[in-house]
Structures are given as C-alpha cells and as structure tokens.
Amino acid sequence: MAVTTNDLRNGMTLDLDEGLFSVVEFQHVKPGKGGAFVRTKLKNVRTGAVIERTFRADERVEQAIIDKREMQLLYRSGTDYVFMDVTSYDQMEVPAATLGEAAKYLKDSDNVVLELYGSEIVGVDLPAAVELSVAETEPGVQGDRVSGARKPATLETGLVVQVPLFVNPGERVKIDTRSGEYITRA
C-alpha cells in the first residue's frame, strides 16, 4: 500500500529497497529556501540496525502491513519451536534463529505475539517480564545477605542471569525481557 512521506507515523513499517524498516522518529522540515522534506530515523526490522534517511515531502513510499498474531508455544521439536494460533488453532514450526533473543524467555504454553510480514516472522512481542524457574545455582547460605552481591543462575530455558545470593534452585524469579536482568522472586 503506497503512502506519502507526509503520512508517516512512529511505529509504521515501510517496505523500502534496502529492506523492511520501522519508523522510529520523523520530522517534517520546511526550510526558508527550497522544498520541504521529511527527516526520519528508521530501524531495520530484520537486523535491528538504525539508519537515518531524508525523503522529499509528498514522496511515495510503500507501507508494509504487519500481521500481529497471538500464538501459544506448544513444544520444542529439536531446534524448532511449534506455535499454535490461539484463534484459528493453526500450527506453525519456527526455527530458533528466527526468534533470536526471544527464545531465551519462552517456555511451553507461553503466549506471545508474532509479527508476520506475509509468511515471514519479522518480530516477537514478549511481555515486559516473564517468570522462570531457577534450574541451577549455588544454594543460598544462612546469613549470606550482603547487599547487592550476585551469583549466576541458570534458568529453565537455559538463560543465565545474575541473581541475589538468597535465591535457591527451584524458586521462581521474574526477569525483565528487555534487559535480561533479575527483577524479583515470584
């Protein structure tokens, strides 16, 4: 669907010659001399690289329609993840590489929103925080309450995070999916 650069909005996805880009920031500029233009900051949806690009005002660009579907992780099949659409019950097998960092936060029966462009997955919307069980860490010692001291803990998904000394194996912890850091015990 073609739109003009005057219609750009933050979060809009554009299909440019260089690839698929999401609008991070845009600014309409009307200099005293010469024609108006639109200065943009665009993020590559596939690689995450951010570029700056200037368009003429009223220049036509192709808008990419991103389909957001709520999916539930059913199980892992080797290195692939099998998801089910919660509305149509269609199943989809997704390679771990396609999910990227999001795979570290997913466990069976979790719901996530997959962003699809045609049949290609271009993004994964995770909740801001997830609860995971501690699979392995050194046990906490009574009286070991040094403020701010941390130790590594391996979670049920294989993700390793730094947790306070009082966290024990088998406990559930809340992890921030944006930074990958421990928030609190669940």
ABEGO torsion letter per residue (X at the ends): XBBBAAABBBGBBBBBAAEBBBBABBBBBBBABEBBBBBBBBBBAAAGBBBBBBBBBGBBBBBBBBBBBBBBBABBBEABBBBBBAAAGBBBBBBAAAAEAAAAABBBGBBBBBBBBEABBABBBBBABBBBBBABBBBBBBGBABBGBBBBBBBAAGBBBBBBAABBBGBBBBBBAAAGBBABBX
